[in-house]
């Protein structure tokens, strides 16, 4: 279980996050929505430890991880798929996947079979360099690399950006499958509202570094949601 409690984040004198609170549970997808530049990626960077917060706390599985470094958070079960994928272009697909299980003890370093069930195209490209893959294939690789760490929290930053529709469907199916296992909490930052509504259990809309609307799927008011997105 994840509890982000009233965090603030600054880049120098500029404040990127303002009292942001977020909750995520295993077996559920929490969707973070909003226009470009409203703080969504800053929120994920704070969660992954890429940038220190200037106030508030982040509690993961009952432990305060606010001061932990990124590699320590990875060891605690948090896997982050950043916007832009950031795979290693000169490494093979197999080598990229192997970097994913680095946080695990040596005896547990193995690529889960479900990686190739979810993204079978990767199984046929193990010796190809990551940079030779298409954008959609690189996105699949980035998600698969995160899954190689056997995470209990999967954080996805706009995984559908610039991706062809057929691969978007594959990514959606993968998220649905992972949610159904009920072992993993998923945070999904997304701009495509239809994609988010299809997958999400909880919805959060951000604007100017703060949360301006949030709701469970059961209580979702689409008019209020779209109004918040239009702010």
N, C-alpha and C positions, 0 to 999 in steps of 0.2 A: 504494500500500500504506500502511496506517495502523498505527502502533504507539503505543498509549497505555501508558506505562510507570510503574506504581506511583504514580499521582497521588493527591494529597490535596487537599481543598477545604474551606474554612471559611467560614461565615457568622458573622462575629464570633468568639465563643468556641465556637460549635457546629460540630462537624466533620461534614460531609455525605458526604465520600468518604474512604475509608481504603485507601490502597495499591491502587487499582484499575488493572488492566492489561487491555488489550483489543487484539485484532488483527483487521484487516479487509482483504480482498483484492478486486480487481476480479472481477466475475462471481459474487460470493457475497453471501449475505444473512446478516448476523450479528444474531441476535435477542437483545435484552436484556429479561429478564423479571423480575417481582417485584411485590410488593404496592405499594400507594400509600405514598409517603413513605420509600422505601428508598434513594433516591439516583439513580434512573434519569434523571430530568430534569436533575439536577445534573451528571451525567456528560455529557449532551449539551450543556448550557450551557458546560461546561469545554471540550469539543471545539470548539464554535462560537466560543469566545472571549467568551461573554456574561458569564463570571465567571472571574477569575484563579485558577489553582491555587496551592496553598501548598507543593507539593512534587511531585517527579516530572517527567516530560516527555511531550510529544506530538510525534510525528514523522510527517510526512506526505510521502510520495514522497521519502523520504531527507532531508528538511529539518526541522529542529527549529522548530516553529511555536508553541512554548509561550508565547512573549512577543508573538505577533502579535495585532493588533486584529481584531475581527470582519470588517471590510471587507477586510482583508488576507487573511484566511482564505478569504473568498468569492472573491477574485481568484485564489487558489491552487486553486480547483475544489471547494470545500466548500459544499454547499447544505443549509440547515437548514429543515425544515418543523416549526414548534413545535406543541406541544399547544395546542389552541384556535384553530389556523389562522392567526389574526392577519392576515387579508386587510384591505385598505383599503376600508371599507364605502361611502365616498362616491365612490370611483373606479370607473370602468366595469371590466368584465372585461378589456377590451383594455388599459386603463391599468394594471391590476394585473399583467398578464402582462409589460408593458413594464418595470415596476420590477424584474422578475426578472433581466433581462439587463444591468442597470446595471454589474455588475463586469466585463463584457466590453469589449474594445476596440471603438471605434465601428464599425469595419468588420464586426464580427461580431454586431452587435445585431439579431437577427432571431428571431422565435418559430419554433422547430423544427416542421416538419410533423407529427412524431410526437406532439406535444402534443394535436393535434386527432384523431389516430388513436386515442390512448389514452382521451381524454375528449371525444368528439364533441359532447356537449351544450354545451360551452363555445363551440363555433363558432357556435351559434345565439343566443348571449347576449352577444356582444362589446360591445354598446352598453348592456347593463343594468348597473346599479350592483351592486357586490359585495355590499352589504348586503341587496339584494333577493333574493339566491339562497337556496335552502334550505341547511341545514347540510351535507348531503352534497355539494351542488354547490360550496359554499365550500371543502370539503376537497379536492375535485378541483381547484379553482382554485389552492389553496395548493400542491399538488404540482406542477401545471402551471407555476406561477410559478417554483418551484425548478428545474424542468427547462429553463426558458427561459435559465438561466445556463449550460447545457451542462456540468453538474458531472461530476466524476470520483468524488466521494463524496456520496451522498445520505443525509441523516440524517432519519428520520421518527419523531416522538414521538407514539405512540398515534393513528395515522391513522384507526382504526376507531371511536374513542370517539364514542358517540351517533349513529352513522351507520346508515341503513337497510340491510338485508341485501343488496339488489340493488347498492348502491353499494360495499359492502364487497367484493363479488365483482369489481366493476370495478377497484377499487384493487388487489386481489390479482392480477388479470390483468396490470395495468400493471407491478407489481413483478416478476412472472415474466418479462415481456417485457424489461424493463430489465436484469435479471440475465442473460438469454440473450444480450444484446449483448456481454457480457464486457468492457465498457469502464468499468464503474462499480462501485464498492464500495457496498454498501447496509447501513446500520445501522438496524434497526427495533426501536423500543421498543414493546412490545405486552403487553396483559393477557389477550387471548383466546388461550389455549394452542393450540387447534385451528388458528387462523389462522397462528400462528407456526410450528407444526410443518409446515404445508403448504408454507410458503415458505422456512423457514430452512435454512441450511447449517451454521451454528454457533449454539450456544445458551449464553447466560450468564444466571445467576440471581443477583440482588443481594438482600442483606438488611443493614439497618443500615449502609449506605454501603460495603459490601464485597461482593466476589464470593464466593458460597458454593458454586457449582456451575458447571462449564462443560464442554462436550462438542461434538464434531462430530456431524453427523447420523448418520454411519456408526456411531459408538460410543455413541450416545445410550442411556442407561438410563432408561426412562420412570418407573420406580419411584423412582429417585434424583432425577429431575427434579421429580416431583410432591411428593416429600418436602421438597425444598429450597424449593419454592414455598409449602409449608404452614408453614414455620418462622415 
